[in-house]
Amino acid sequence: MHSKKEAALLTHKRHPVVPIASHKEWKKKEASEKDGLAAAAGALADLDADIDEMIAAIYAARAKAKDR
């Protein structure tokens, strides 16, 4: 067995089954995925307030419209 510290992928009938990587690489990948999901959740945190503002603006514009 070689110790190149390269990631490898085991396959079964040409389909990827098991990735093999060093513990350091695995932890790095795992941390980046958590950061990605946490960042997405953080980006959506103010979405409710934004939607409420948009709805209020739409109703205000409809009330001022002369063609209704």
N, C-alpha and C positions, 0 to 999 in steps of 0.2 A: 504494500500500500504506500502511495506517495504522500508526502506531507507538504504540498504546495499551498495549502490553505486557500484553495479555490472552492467556490460553491459548485455543487454537482446536482444532477437531477436523475433520480431513478425512474425508470419507465416500466410499464407493463403493457405489452402488446402495442408499443409505440405511443402510449398515453402517459403523460407525466403523472407520477404517483407521489413521490417523496423527494422534497428538496433536502440537500445535505449542505450545511454551511457550518462555519466555526461558531462557537457560542457567542463570540464578540460580534460577528456579523448578524446573528439572529437577534441579539438584544438591540442592536442598532436599527434593524428593520422594524422590530416590534415597537420601538420608541417612536420611529417616524410615522408609523401607522396611527398610533395613539394621538400624536400631535396633529395629524391630518384630520382625524375625526373631531378632536377637541376644537380645532380651528374652525371647522365647518359648523359645529354647534354654536360656537361663539359668534360667528358671522350671522347666524339666524336669530340670535337672542333678541334683537330689536325689531324683528320682522313684524310682530303684532302691532307695535306702535306705528310703524311705517304704513301698514295696511289701514289702520284706523285713521291716520292722517289722510291717506288717499281717498278713503270712503267719504270722509267729511268734506274734502275738497270737491268731490264729484257731486255730492248733494247740494253744496253751496252753489256750484256752477249751474246745476239744474234749476235751482230756485231763482237764479238771476236770468235764466234764459228767457227770451221774449217769444220764442217760437213754440213754447209749450202751453 
